[in-house]
Amino acid sequence: MESFEALEIYQKIIYGNISNGEFFYRKAAVDAEIAKLMAIAYPDGPQADAAVPMSRYEPLLKSERKLRYKLAKLEIERNAAIKAISEEATKRGRFEAEVERLKKALLPLANLYTEEIKPDYVFATSLIGREVIAAHKALSGGR
Amino acid sequence: MILSQEKFKQLEADNAALRQRLARLVEAAESIADYSTPFEGYLDGDDLKELKQAIADVKEVIST
């Protein structure tokens, strides 16, 4: 008898949905099938299985716990990476804006000393003069 | 994850370069501001004031 059929009949017996004649006629076959199914489901016997219910599943559960832990860890790392990237990107935007702002603030005075007031030799060779000229060159060149 | 790490490293490198660039600009800006301070009364508008404010703000940004 097919296992599925055995279960179906068993279900009918339990729910009292089968005639007495059919029940007695097929009981032995059904019992044999049920015993076979029980042996597959509970290889150590139902009592043994109840007594050590987790022993057979423990390795699987352990693996599952390990996997879940790894997944959770990866998710935390992923979120931390996203946060770090977002923070660095924000920082870059801020730095770029500050470079532009400083260039804009610096340019009028750098222009004044290097273009409007023509630097004389003393200025151009002095430390500050060299710095002003270099700054102006950097600003004008957009470096 | 590898892509994220590469992106993060790239951003970090960009920011390190920008930080250096800002530091150089601040140095130049401070030189110009120091040089200009004695002539403040002769300079146009708020150029020097704005420059000094920008320097202070940038220094704060760099330090973060």
N, CA and C atoms of all chains as a GROMACS GRO file, in nm:
protein
  621
    1MET      N    1   0.085  -0.120   0.000
    1MET     CA    2   0.000   0.000   0.000
    1MET      C    3   0.089   0.126   0.000
    2GLU      N    4   0.046   0.221  -0.078
    2GLU     CA    5   0.125   0.345  -0.083
    2GLU      C    6   0.119   0.418   0.051
    3SER      N    7   0.225   0.477   0.089
    3SER     CA    8   0.230   0.545   0.218
    3SER      C    9   0.124   0.653   0.230
    4PHE      N   10   0.106   0.722   0.120
    4PHE     CA   11   0.008   0.831   0.122
    4PHE      C   12  -0.132   0.777   0.151
    5GLU      N   13  -0.161   0.666   0.084
    5GLU     CA   14  -0.293   0.604   0.101
    5GLU      C   15  -0.310   0.558   0.247
    6ALA      N   16  -0.203   0.503   0.302
    6ALA     CA   17  -0.207   0.455   0.440
    6ALA      C   18  -0.239   0.570   0.535
    7LEU      N   19  -0.175   0.681   0.512
    7LEU     CA   20  -0.199   0.797   0.598
    7LEU      C   21  -0.342   0.847   0.584
    8GLU      N   22  -0.390   0.842   0.459
    8GLU     CA   23  -0.526   0.889   0.432
    8GLU      C   24  -0.627   0.802   0.508
    9ILE      N   25  -0.604   0.673   0.502
    9ILE     CA   26  -0.695   0.580   0.570
    9ILE      C   27  -0.685   0.600   0.722
   10TYR      N   28  -0.563   0.613   0.766
   10TYR     CA   29  -0.541   0.635   0.910
   10TYR      C   30  -0.616   0.760   0.957
   11GLN      N   31  -0.606   0.863   0.873
   11GLN     CA   32  -0.676   0.988   0.904
   11GLN      C   33  -0.827   0.962   0.913
   12LYS      N   34  -0.877   0.882   0.818
   12LYS     CA   35  -1.020   0.853   0.817
   12LYS      C   36  -1.060   0.776   0.942
   13ILE      N   37  -0.971   0.683   0.983
   13ILE     CA   38  -1.000   0.604   1.104
   13ILE      C   39  -1.007   0.697   1.225
   14ILE      N   40  -0.909   0.782   1.232
   14ILE     CA   41  -0.904   0.875   1.346
   14ILE      C   42  -1.029   0.961   1.351
   15TYR      N   43  -1.067   1.011   1.236
   15TYR     CA   44  -1.186   1.097   1.232
   15TYR      C   45  -1.317   1.016   1.224
   16GLY      N   46  -1.309   0.886   1.229
   16GLY     CA   47  -1.427   0.801   1.227
   16GLY      C   48  -1.504   0.808   1.097
   17ASN      N   49  -1.431   0.829   0.992
   17ASN     CA   50  -1.496   0.851   0.863
   17ASN      C   51  -1.481   0.727   0.773
   18ILE      N   52  -1.478   0.614   0.832
   18ILE     CA   53  -1.459   0.492   0.754
   18ILE      C   54  -1.553   0.384   0.811
   19SER      N   55  -1.603   0.299   0.726
   19SER     CA   56  -1.697   0.196   0.774
   19SER      C   57  -1.622   0.089   0.853
   20ASN      N   58  -1.690   0.025   0.947
   20ASN     CA   59  -1.628  -0.080   1.030
   20ASN      C   60  -1.570  -0.192   0.944
   21GLY      N   61  -1.645  -0.230   0.845
   21GLY     CA   62  -1.602  -0.341   0.758
   21GLY      C   63  -1.470  -0.306   0.691
   22GLU      N   64  -1.465  -0.192   0.633
   22GLU     CA   65  -1.343  -0.148   0.562
   22GLU      C   66  -1.228  -0.136   0.663
   23PHE      N   67  -1.262  -0.084   0.781
   23PHE     CA   68  -1.159  -0.065   0.884
   23PHE      C   69  -1.095  -0.199   0.921
   24PHE      N   70  -1.178  -0.298   0.952
   24PHE     CA   71  -1.122  -0.427   0.990
   24PHE      C   72  -1.052  -0.495   0.873
   25TYR      N   73  -1.105  -0.471   0.755
   25TYR     CA   74  -1.048  -0.534   0.636
   25TYR      C   75  -0.907  -0.481   0.609
   26ARG      N   76  -0.893  -0.352   0.628
   26ARG     CA   77  -0.766  -0.292   0.589
   26ARG      C   78  -0.676  -0.259   0.707
   27LYS      N   79  -0.723  -0.282   0.828
   27LYS     CA   80  -0.647  -0.241   0.947
   27LYS      C   81  -0.503  -0.294   0.948
   28ALA      N   82  -0.489  -0.420   0.920
   28ALA     CA   83  -0.356  -0.481   0.927
   28ALA      C   84  -0.260  -0.414   0.829
   29ALA      N   85  -0.310  -0.391   0.707
   29ALA     CA   86  -0.225  -0.328   0.605
   29ALA      C   87  -0.190  -0.186   0.646
   30VAL      N   88  -0.290  -0.117   0.699
   30VAL     CA   89  -0.266   0.023   0.742
   30VAL      C   90  -0.167   0.027   0.857
   31ASP      N   91  -0.187  -0.063   0.954
   31ASP     CA   92  -0.095  -0.066   1.068
   31ASP      C   93   0.049  -0.091   1.024
   32ALA      N   94   0.063  -0.182   0.928
   32ALA     CA   95   0.197  -0.214   0.878
   32ALA      C   96   0.259  -0.091   0.812
   33GLU      N   97   0.178  -0.018   0.735
   33GLU     CA   98   0.227   0.103   0.668
   33GLU      C   99   0.262   0.211   0.769
   34ILE      N  100   0.175   0.222   0.868
   34ILE     CA  101   0.202   0.324   0.972
   34ILE      C  102   0.331   0.292   1.046
   35ALA      N  103   0.350   0.163   1.077
   35ALA     CA  104   0.472   0.121   1.146
   35ALA      C  105   0.595   0.154   1.062
   36LYS      N  106   0.579   0.133   0.931
   36LYS     CA  107   0.690   0.163   0.840
   36LYS      C  108   0.721   0.314   0.842
   37LEU      N  109   0.614   0.392   0.835
   37LEU     CA  110   0.630   0.539   0.836
   37LEU      C  111   0.690   0.587   0.968
   38MET      N  112   0.643   0.528   1.075
   38MET     CA  113   0.695   0.567   1.207
   38MET      C  114   0.843   0.534   1.219
   39ALA      N  115   0.880   0.419   1.158
   39ALA     CA  116   1.021   0.378   1.164
   39ALA      C  117   1.109   0.477   1.088
   40ILE      N  118   1.052   0.530   0.980
   40ILE     CA  119   1.129   0.630   0.904
   40ILE      C  120   1.138   0.761   0.983
   41ALA      N  121   1.022   0.801   1.038
   41ALA     CA  122   1.018   0.930   1.109
   41ALA      C  123   1.095   0.924   1.241
   42TYR      N  124   1.085   0.812   1.309
   42TYR     CA  125   1.151   0.799   1.439
   42TYR      C  126   1.240   0.676   1.439
   43PRO      N  127   1.356   0.682   1.380
   43PRO     CA  128   1.441   0.563   1.370
   43PRO      C  129   1.479   0.503   1.506
   44ASP      N  130   1.487   0.586   1.610
   44ASP     CA  131   1.522   0.534   1.742
   44ASP      C  132   1.399   0.494   1.822
   45GLY      N  133   1.282   0.500   1.757
   45GLY     CA  134   1.157   0.470   1.828
   45GLY      C  135   1.100   0.596   1.886
   46PRO      N  136   0.966   0.610   1.890
   46PRO     CA  137   0.903   0.734   1.937
   46PRO      C  138   0.947   0.773   2.078
   47GLN      N  139   0.964   0.676   2.166
   47GLN     CA  140   1.002   0.708   2.304
   47GLN      C  141   1.145   0.760   2.310
   48ALA      N  142   1.232   0.691   2.237
   48ALA     CA  143   1.373   0.732   2.237
   48ALA      C  144   1.385   0.872   2.179
   49ASP      N  145   1.305   0.895   2.073
   49ASP     CA  146   1.309   1.026   2.011
   49ASP      C  147   1.260   1.134   2.107
   50ALA      N  148   1.155   1.099   2.182
   50ALA     CA  149   1.101   1.196   2.278
   50ALA      C  150   1.201   1.221   2.390
   51ALA      N  151   1.274   1.114   2.427
   51ALA     CA  152   1.369   1.127   2.538
   51ALA      C  153   1.488   1.214   2.499
   52VAL      N  154   1.535   1.199   2.374
   52VAL     CA  155   1.648   1.283   2.330
   52VAL      C  156   1.606   1.357   2.202
   53PRO      N  157   1.508   1.443   2.217
   53PRO     CA  158   1.450   1.502   2.097
   53PRO      C  159   1.547   1.587   2.016
   54MET      N  160   1.641   1.654   2.083
   54MET     CA  161   1.725   1.748   2.010
   54MET      C  162   1.853   1.684   1.957
   55SER      N  163   1.886   1.565   2.010
   55SER     CA  164   2.018   1.510   1.979
   55SER      C  165   2.042   1.497   1.828
   56ARG      N  166   1.939   1.451   1.757
   56ARG     CA  167   1.960   1.429   1.613
   56ARG      C  168   1.961   1.560   1.535
   57TYR      N  169   1.891   1.661   1.589
   57TYR     CA  170   1.879   1.788   1.516
   57TYR      C  171   1.984   1.890   1.560
   58GLU      N  172   2.049   1.856   1.673
   58GLU     CA  173   2.144   1.953   1.728
   58GLU      C  174   2.250   2.000   1.627
   59PRO      N  175   2.314   1.905   1.553
   59PRO     CA  176   2.415   1.952   1.456
   59PRO      C  177   2.356   2.047   1.353
   60LEU      N  178   2.232   2.013   1.309
   60LEU     CA  179   2.167   2.099   1.210
   60LEU      C  180   2.136   2.235   1.269
   61LEU      N  181   2.082   2.232   1.391
   61LEU     CA  182   2.047   2.357   1.457
   61LEU      C  183   2.171   2.442   1.481
   62LYS      N  184   2.280   2.373   1.515
   62LYS     CA  185   2.406   2.442   1.539
   62LYS      C  186   2.452   2.512   1.411
   63SER      N  187   2.443   2.436   1.300
   63SER     CA  188   2.482   2.495   1.172
   63SER      C  189   2.394   2.613   1.138
   64GLU      N  190   2.264   2.597   1.166
   64GLU     CA  191   2.171   2.705   1.136
   64GLU      C  192   2.204   2.829   1.220
   65ARG      N  193   2.231   2.803   1.348
   65ARG     CA  194   2.267   2.915   1.436
   65ARG      C  195   2.393   2.984   1.387
   66LYS      N  196   2.490   2.900   1.343
   66LYS     CA  197   2.616   2.956   1.292
   66LYS      C  198   2.590   3.043   1.170
   67LEU      N  199   2.506   2.988   1.080
   67LEU     CA  200   2.475   3.062   0.958
   67LEU      C  201   2.402   3.192   0.988
   68ARG      N  202   2.305   3.182   1.080
   68ARG     CA  203   2.230   3.302   1.117
   68ARG      C  204   2.323   3.407   1.181
   69TYR      N  205   2.416   3.358   1.263
   69TYR     CA  206   2.509   3.448   1.328
   69TYR      C  207   2.597   3.517   1.223
   70LYS      N  208   2.643   3.434   1.126
   70LYS     CA  209   2.728   3.490   1.020
   70LYS      C  210   2.652   3.592   0.937
   71LEU      N  211   2.526   3.558   0.908
   71LEU     CA  212   2.444   3.650   0.829
   71LEU      C  213   2.422   3.781   0.904
   72ALA      N  214   2.392   3.768   1.034
   72ALA     CA  215   2.369   3.888   1.114
   72ALA      C  216   2.495   3.974   1.119
   73LYS      N  217   2.609   3.904   1.131
   73LYS     CA  218   2.738   3.974   1.138
   73LYS      C  219   2.765   4.048   1.006
   74LEU      N  220   2.736   3.976   0.895
   74LEU     CA  221   2.757   4.036   0.764
   74LEU      C  222   2.666   4.157   0.744
   75GLU      N  223   2.544   4.144   0.794
   75GLU     CA  224   2.450   4.255   0.779
   75GLU      C  225   2.498   4.377   0.858
   76ILE      N  226   2.549   4.349   0.977
   76ILE     CA  227   2.600   4.459   1.059
   76ILE      C  228   2.720   4.525   0.988
   77GLU      N  229   2.810   4.439   0.934
   77GLU     CA  230   2.928   4.490   0.862
   77GLU      C  231   2.884   4.571   0.740
   78ARG      N  232   2.783   4.517   0.670
   78ARG     CA  233   2.734   4.585   0.549
   78ARG      C  234   2.678   4.723   0.586
   79ASN      N  235   2.597   4.727   0.693
   79ASN     CA  236   2.539   4.854   0.735
   79ASN      C  237   2.648   4.952   0.778
   80ALA      N  238   2.749   4.898   0.848
   80ALA     CA  239   2.859   4.985   0.892
   80ALA      C  240   2.935   5.039   0.771
   81ALA      N  241   2.954   4.952   0.669
   81ALA     CA  242   3.024   4.996   0.548
   81ALA      C  243   2.946   5.104   0.476
   82ILE      N  244   2.815   5.084   0.467
   82ILE     CA  245   2.729   5.184   0.400
   82ILE      C  246   2.738   5.318   0.475
   83LYS      N  247   2.734   5.309   0.608
   83LYS     CA  248   2.741   5.430   0.690
   83LYS      C  249   2.875   5.501   0.670
   84ALA      N  250   2.983   5.420   0.672
   84ALA     CA  251   3.117   5.478   0.657
   84ALA      C  252   3.132   5.544   0.519
   85ILE      N  253   3.082   5.476   0.415
   85ILE     CA  254   3.090   5.532   0.280
   85ILE      C  255   3.011   5.662   0.272
   86SER      N  256   2.894   5.660   0.330
   86SER     CA  257   2.810   5.779   0.326
   86SER      C  258   2.877   5.895   0.400
   87GLU      N  259   2.941   5.863   0.513
   87GLU     CA  260   3.010   5.969   0.590
   87GLU      C  261   3.128   6.025   0.511
   88GLU      N  262   3.205   5.935   0.447
   88GLU     CA  263   3.320   5.981   0.368
   88GLU      C  264   3.274   6.065   0.249
   89ALA      N  265   3.161   6.023   0.188
   89ALA     CA  266   3.109   6.097   0.073
   89ALA      C  267   3.064   6.236   0.117
   90THR      N  268   3.002   6.244   0.233
   90THR     CA  269   2.957   6.374   0.286
   90THR      C  270   3.079   6.462   0.313
   91LYS      N  271   3.181   6.398   0.372
   91LYS     CA  272   3.304   6.471   0.405
   91LYS      C  273   3.367   6.527   0.276
   92ARG      N  274   3.368   6.441   0.172
   92ARG     CA  275   3.428   6.486   0.045
   92ARG      C  276   3.353   6.606  -0.010
   93GLY      N  277   3.220   6.599  -0.004
   93GLY     CA  278   3.139   6.712  -0.052
   93GLY      C  279   3.171   6.839   0.025
   94ARG      N  280   3.189   6.822   0.157
   94ARG     CA  281   3.219   6.938   0.242
   94ARG      C  282   3.357   6.994   0.210
   95PHE      N  283   3.455   6.905   0.193
   95PHE     CA  284   3.591   6.948   0.159
   95PHE      C  285   3.592   7.023   0.026
   96GLU      N  286   3.522   6.965  -0.072
   96GLU     CA  287   3.519   7.029  -0.204
   96GLU      C  288   3.456   7.168  -0.196
   97ALA      N  289   3.349   7.178  -0.117
   97ALA     CA  290   3.282   7.308  -0.101
   97ALA      C  291   3.375   7.407  -0.033
   98GLU      N  292   3.451   7.359   0.066
   98GLU     CA  293   3.544   7.447   0.139
   98GLU      C  294   3.659   7.492   0.050
   99VAL      N  295   3.706   7.403  -0.038
   99VAL     CA  296   3.813   7.441  -0.131
   99VAL      C  297   3.763   7.557  -0.218
  100GLU      N  298   3.643   7.540  -0.270
  100GLU     CA  299   3.586   7.644  -0.356
  100GLU      C  300   3.569   7.774  -0.279
  101ARG      N  301   3.519   7.762  -0.157
  101ARG     CA  302   3.494   7.882  -0.075
  101ARG      C  303   3.624   7.955  -0.046
  102LEU      N  304   3.727   7.878  -0.009
  102LEU     CA  305   3.856   7.939   0.024
  102LEU      C  306   3.919   8.003  -0.100
  103LYS      N  307   3.908   7.934  -0.212
  103LYS     CA  308   3.961   7.990  -0.336
  103LYS      C  309   3.894   8.124  -0.368
  104LYS      N  310   3.760   8.123  -0.349
  104LYS     CA  311   3.682   8.244  -0.378
  104LYS      C  312   3.723   8.358  -0.284
  105ALA      N  313   3.746   8.324  -0.157
  105ALA     CA  314   3.782   8.425  -0.058
  105ALA      C  315   3.926   8.474  -0.079
  106LEU      N  316   4.009   8.385  -0.131
  106LEU     CA  317   4.152   8.415  -0.146
  106LEU      C  318   4.182   8.495  -0.273
  107LEU      N  319   4.103   8.469  -0.374
  107LEU     CA  320   4.134   8.525  -0.506
  107LEU      C  321   4.142   8.678  -0.512
  108PRO      N  322   4.046   8.754  -0.450
  108PRO     CA  323   4.056   8.901  -0.463
  108PRO      C  324   4.188   8.956  -0.412
  109LEU      N  325   4.234   8.906  -0.296
  109LEU     CA  326   4.359   8.958  -0.240
  109LEU      C  327   4.480   8.908  -0.317
  110ALA      N  328   4.474   8.780  -0.360
  110ALA     CA  329   4.586   8.727  -0.441
  110ALA      C  330   4.596   8.804  -0.572
  111ASN      N  331   4.481   8.836  -0.631
  111ASN     CA  332   4.479   8.916  -0.754
  111ASN      C  333   4.539   9.054  -0.730
  112LEU      N  334   4.498   9.111  -0.616
  112LEU     CA  335   4.543   9.246  -0.581
  112LEU      C  336   4.696   9.253  -0.577
  113TYR      N  337   4.758   9.156  -0.510
  113TYR     CA  338   4.902   9.160  -0.493
  113TYR      C  339   4.980   9.117  -0.617
  114THR      N  340   4.920   9.038  -0.700
  114THR     CA  341   4.999   8.987  -0.813
  114THR      C  342   4.963   9.052  -0.947
  115GLU      N  343   4.843   9.113  -0.954
  115GLU     CA  344   4.805   9.172  -1.083
  115GLU      C  345   4.784   9.322  -1.076
  116GLU      N  346   4.699   9.366  -0.978
  116GLU     CA  347   4.669   9.509  -0.970
  116GLU      C  348   4.790   9.587  -0.922
  117ILE      N  349   4.852   9.538  -0.814
  117ILE     CA  350   4.978   9.598  -0.769
  117ILE      C  351   5.089   9.511  -0.826
  118LYS      N  352   5.162   9.561  -0.918
  118LYS     CA  353   5.268   9.479  -0.978
  118LYS      C  354   5.378   9.458  -0.873
  119PRO      N  355   5.403   9.334  -0.839
  119PRO     CA  356   5.502   9.311  -0.732
  119PRO      C  357   5.644   9.351  -0.777
  120ASP      N  358   5.709   9.423  -0.691
  120ASP     CA  359   5.848   9.459  -0.724
  120ASP      C  360   5.940   9.342  -0.692
  121TYR      N  361   6.062   9.356  -0.723
  121TYR     CA  362   6.157   9.246  -0.707
  121TYR      C  363   6.167   9.201  -0.561
  122VAL      N  364   6.167   9.301  -0.469
  122VAL     CA  365   6.181   9.268  -0.327
  122VAL      C  366   6.063   9.183  -0.281
  123PHE      N  367   5.942   9.227  -0.323
  123PHE     CA  368   5.821   9.152  -0.285
  123PHE      C  369   5.823   9.012  -0.347
  124ALA      N  370   5.854   9.010  -0.475
  124ALA     CA  371   5.847   8.883  -0.549
  124ALA      C  372   5.948   8.781  -0.497
  125THR      N  373   6.057   8.830  -0.440
  125THR     CA  374   6.158   8.734  -0.392
  125THR      C  375   6.148   8.710  -0.242
  126SER      N  376   6.060   8.787  -0.177
  126SER     CA  377   6.043   8.766  -0.032
  126SER      C  378   5.962   8.638  -0.008
  127LEU      N  379   5.966   8.592   0.115
  127LEU     CA  380   5.894   8.469   0.150
  127LEU      C  381   5.745   8.485   0.125
  128ILE      N  382   5.689   8.595   0.177
  128ILE     CA  383   5.545   8.618   0.161
  128ILE      C  384   5.510   8.639   0.014
  129GLY      N  385   5.599   8.711  -0.055
  129GLY     CA  386   5.574   8.737  -0.198
  129GLY      C  387   5.569   8.608  -0.276
  130ARG      N  388   5.662   8.520  -0.245
  130ARG     CA  389   5.666   8.391  -0.316
  130ARG      C  390   5.540   8.310  -0.285
  131GLU      N  391   5.498   8.317  -0.160
  131GLU     CA  392   5.378   8.242  -0.121
  131GLU      C  393   5.254   8.298  -0.189
  132VAL      N  394   5.247   8.433  -0.194
  132VAL     CA  395   5.130   8.496  -0.257
  132VAL      C  396   5.126   8.461  -0.406
  133ILE      N  397   5.241   8.471  -0.468
  133ILE     CA  398   5.247   8.442  -0.613
  133ILE      C  399   5.215   8.294  -0.640
  134ALA      N  400   5.268   8.208  -0.555
  134ALA     CA  401   5.240   8.064  -0.572
  134ALA      C  402   5.091   8.036  -0.551
  135ALA      N  403   5.036   8.101  -0.448
  135ALA     CA  404   4.892   8.081  -0.421
  135ALA      C  405   4.809   8.130  -0.538
  136HIS      N  406   4.847   8.245  -0.591
  136HIS     CA  407   4.773   8.301  -0.704
  136HIS      C  408   4.781   8.209  -0.824
  137LYS      N  409   4.901   8.157  -0.845
  137LYS     CA  410   4.921   8.066  -0.959
  137LYS      C  411   4.834   7.941  -0.941
  138ALA      N  412   4.831   7.889  -0.818
  138ALA     CA  413   4.750   7.769  -0.790
  138ALA      C  414   4.602   7.798  -0.809
  139LEU      N  415   4.560   7.915  -0.765
  139LEU     CA  416   4.418   7.949  -0.777
  139LEU      C  417   4.380   7.971  -0.922
  140SER      N  418   4.466   8.041  -0.992
  140SER     CA  419   4.436   8.072  -1.133
  140SER      C  420   4.438   7.945  -1.218
  141GLY      N  421   4.533   7.857  -1.183
  141GLY     CA  422   4.544   7.732  -1.259
  141GLY      C  423   4.439   7.631  -1.218
  142GLY      N  424   4.369   7.657  -1.108
  142GLY     CA  425   4.264   7.567  -1.063
  142GLY      C  426   4.317   7.440  -1.002
  143ARG      N  427   4.445   7.438  -0.961
  143ARG     CA  428   4.499   7.316  -0.902
  143ARG      C  429   4.450   7.300  -0.759
  144MET      N  430   3.058   4.347  -0.106
  144MET     CA  431   3.143   4.394   0.003
  144MET      C  432   3.277   4.443  -0.050
  145ILE      N  433   3.329   4.370  -0.151
  145ILE     CA  434   3.457   4.412  -0.210
  145ILE      C  435   3.440   4.548  -0.276
  146LEU      N  436   3.329   4.564  -0.348
  146LEU     CA  437   3.302   4.691  -0.415
  146LEU      C  438   3.292   4.803  -0.313
  147SER      N  439   3.225   4.775  -0.200
  147SER     CA  440   3.209   4.876  -0.096
  147SER      C  441   3.345   4.916  -0.042
  148GLN      N  442   3.431   4.816  -0.021
  148GLN     CA  443   3.563   4.846   0.033
  148GLN      C  444   3.644   4.932  -0.064
  149GLU      N  445   3.633   4.898  -0.192
  149GLU     CA  446   3.705   4.977  -0.293
  149GLU      C  447   3.653   5.120  -0.296
  150LYS      N  448   3.521   5.131  -0.291
  150LYS     CA  449   3.460   5.264  -0.294
  150LYS      C  450   3.503   5.344  -0.171
  151PHE      N  451   3.504   5.278  -0.056
  151PHE     CA  452   3.541   5.344   0.068
  151PHE      C  453   3.688   5.389   0.062
  152LYS      N  454   3.774   5.300   0.012
  152LYS     CA  455   3.916   5.335   0.003
  152LYS      C  456   3.938   5.453  -0.091
  153GLN      N  457   3.862   5.452  -0.202
  153GLN     CA  458   3.872   5.561  -0.298
  153GLN      C  459   3.830   5.694  -0.234
  154LEU      N  460   3.719   5.688  -0.162
  154LEU     CA  461   3.670   5.809  -0.095
  154LEU      C  462   3.770   5.858   0.010
  155GLU      N  463   3.827   5.763   0.082
  155GLU     CA  464   3.925   5.799   0.184
  155GLU      C  465   4.047   5.866   0.121
  156ALA      N  466   4.090   5.810   0.006
  156ALA     CA  467   4.204   5.868  -0.065
  156ALA      C  468   4.170   6.008  -0.116
  157ASP      N  469   4.049   6.022  -0.173
  157ASP     CA  470   4.003   6.153  -0.220
  157ASP      C  471   4.005   6.255  -0.106
  158ASN      N  472   3.953   6.211   0.008
  158ASN     CA  473   3.944   6.303   0.121
  158ASN      C  474   4.081   6.340   0.177
  159ALA      N  475   4.172   6.243   0.176
  159ALA     CA  476   4.308   6.273   0.223
  159ALA      C  477   4.372   6.377   0.131
  160ALA      N  478   4.351   6.361  -0.001
  160ALA     CA  479   4.407   6.456  -0.098
  160ALA      C  480   4.342   6.594  -0.080
  161LEU      N  481   4.210   6.594  -0.062
  161LEU     CA  482   4.140   6.722  -0.042
  161LEU      C  483   4.184   6.791   0.086
  162ARG      N  484   4.204   6.710   0.189
  162ARG     CA  485   4.249   6.765   0.317
  162ARG      C  486   4.387   6.832   0.302
  163GLN      N  487   4.475   6.766   0.226
  163GLN     CA  488   4.608   6.822   0.202
  163GLN      C  489   4.598   6.952   0.121
  164ARG      N  490   4.509   6.946   0.022
  164ARG     CA  491   4.492   7.064  -0.064
  164ARG      C  492   4.440   7.182   0.018
  165LEU      N  493   4.344   7.152   0.106
  165LEU     CA  494   4.290   7.257   0.193
  165LEU      C  495   4.398   7.311   0.286
  166ALA      N  496   4.482   7.221   0.338
  166ALA     CA  497   4.588   7.264   0.430
  166ALA      C  498   4.684   7.359   0.358
  167ARG      N  499   4.716   7.323   0.232
  167ARG     CA  500   4.807   7.411   0.154
  167ARG      C  501   4.741   7.546   0.127
  168LEU      N  502   4.612   7.541   0.092
  168LEU     CA  503   4.540   7.666   0.066
  168LEU      C  504   4.530   7.752   0.191
  169VAL      N  505   4.508   7.689   0.305
  169VAL     CA  506   4.500   7.763   0.432
  169VAL      C  507   4.633   7.831   0.460
  170GLU      N  508   4.742   7.757   0.435
  170GLU     CA  509   4.875   7.814   0.458
  170GLU      C  510   4.894   7.940   0.373
  171ALA      N  511   4.860   7.926   0.244
  171ALA     CA  512   4.874   8.041   0.153
  171ALA      C  513   4.780   8.154   0.195
  172ALA      N  514   4.657   8.117   0.233
  172ALA     CA  515   4.559   8.219   0.272
  172ALA      C  516   4.604   8.292   0.398
  173GLU      N  517   4.663   8.217   0.491
  173GLU     CA  518   4.710   8.281   0.614
  173GLU      C  519   4.824   8.378   0.585
  174SER      N  520   4.912   8.338   0.494
  174SER     CA  521   5.022   8.428   0.456
  174SER      C  522   4.966   8.558   0.399
  175ILE      N  523   4.870   8.543   0.309
  175ILE     CA  524   4.812   8.662   0.246
  175ILE      C  525   4.737   8.746   0.349
  176ALA      N  526   4.664   8.679   0.439
  176ALA     CA  527   4.589   8.752   0.541
  176ALA      C  528   4.684   8.828   0.633
  177ASP      N  529   4.793   8.760   0.674
  177ASP     CA  530   4.890   8.825   0.763
  177ASP      C  531   4.953   8.946   0.692
  178TYR      N  532   4.987   8.925   0.567
  178TYR     CA  533   5.051   9.032   0.490
  178TYR      C  534   4.956   9.150   0.474
  179SER      N  535   4.825   9.120   0.461
  179SER     CA  536   4.726   9.224   0.432
  179SER      C  537   4.680   9.299   0.557
  180THR      N  538   4.693   9.236   0.672
  180THR     CA  539   4.637   9.296   0.794
  180THR      C  540   4.680   9.442   0.817
  181PRO      N  541   4.809   9.477   0.801
  181PRO     CA  542   4.847   9.619   0.823
  181PRO      C  543   4.779   9.716   0.727
  182PHE      N  544   4.736   9.666   0.612
  182PHE     CA  545   4.674   9.756   0.512
  182PHE      C  546   4.522   9.742   0.510
  183GLU      N  547   4.465   9.684   0.615
  183GLU     CA  548   4.323   9.652   0.616
  183GLU      C  549   4.235   9.770   0.576
  184GLY      N  550   4.269   9.889   0.629
  184GLY     CA  551   4.190  10.009   0.601
  184GLY      C  552   4.190  10.049   0.455
  185TYR      N  553   4.292  10.005   0.383
  185TYR     CA  554   4.304  10.045   0.242
  185TYR      C  555   4.243   9.944   0.146
  186LEU      N  556   4.205   9.830   0.200
  186LEU     CA  557   4.153   9.724   0.111
  186LEU      C  558   4.004   9.742   0.084
  187ASP      N  559   3.960   9.690  -0.031
  187ASP     CA  560   3.820   9.702  -0.069
  187ASP      C  561   3.730   9.613   0.016
  188GLY      N  562   3.614   9.667   0.052
  188GLY     CA  563   3.507   9.588   0.114
  188GLY      C  564   3.553   9.502   0.231
  189ASP      N  565   3.493   9.382   0.234
  189ASP     CA  566   3.522   9.291   0.345
  189ASP      C  567   3.612   9.176   0.303
  190ASP      N  568   3.693   9.200   0.199
  190ASP     CA  569   3.776   9.091   0.146
  190ASP      C  570   3.858   9.021   0.253
  191LEU      N  571   3.926   9.102   0.335
  191LEU     CA  572   4.015   9.042   0.435
  191LEU      C  573   3.934   8.972   0.545
  192LYS      N  574   3.824   9.039   0.584
  192LYS     CA  575   3.738   8.980   0.688
  192LYS      C  576   3.685   8.844   0.641
  193GLU      N  577   3.637   8.841   0.517
  193GLU     CA  578   3.582   8.717   0.461
  193GLU      C  579   3.689   8.608   0.452
  194LEU      N  580   3.810   8.652   0.414
  194LEU     CA  581   3.920   8.556   0.402
  194LEU      C  582   3.952   8.496   0.539
  195LYS      N  583   3.959   8.582   0.640
  195LYS     CA  584   3.991   8.532   0.775
  195LYS      C  585   3.882   8.437   0.826
  196GLN      N  586   3.758   8.472   0.795
  196GLN     CA  587   3.647   8.386   0.838
  196GLN      C  588   3.654   8.250   0.767
  197ALA      N  589   3.683   8.256   0.635
  197ALA     CA  590   3.694   8.131   0.557
  197ALA      C  591   3.807   8.045   0.612
  198ILE      N  592   3.920   8.109   0.648
  198ILE     CA  593   4.034   8.034   0.702
  198ILE      C  594   3.993   7.962   0.831
  199ALA      N  595   3.924   8.038   0.920
  199ALA     CA  596   3.882   7.979   1.048
  199ALA      C  597   3.787   7.860   1.023
  200ASP      N  598   3.693   7.878   0.930
  200ASP     CA  599   3.596   7.770   0.903
  200ASP      C  600   3.665   7.646   0.845
  201VAL      N  601   3.757   7.671   0.752
  201VAL     CA  602   3.826   7.559   0.687
  201VAL      C  603   3.911   7.483   0.788
  202LYS      N  604   3.976   7.560   0.876
  202LYS     CA  605   4.060   7.494   0.980
  202LYS      C  606   3.974   7.400   1.065
  203GLU      N  607   3.854   7.445   1.094
  203GLU     CA  608   3.765   7.362   1.175
  203GLU      C  609   3.725   7.236   1.098
  204VAL      N  610   3.695   7.254   0.968
  204VAL     CA  611   3.656   7.139   0.886
  204VAL      C  612   3.771   7.039   0.875
  205ILE      N  613   3.893   7.091   0.854
  205ILE     CA  614   4.008   7.002   0.839
  205ILE      C  615   4.031   6.919   0.965
  206SER      N  616   4.007   6.984   1.080
  206SER     CA  617   4.036   6.915   1.207
  206SER      C  618   3.936   6.803   1.238
  207THR      N  619   3.823   6.799   1.167
  207THR     CA  620   3.723   6.695   1.199
  207THR      C  621   3.757   6.564   1.132
   0.00000   0.00000   0.00000
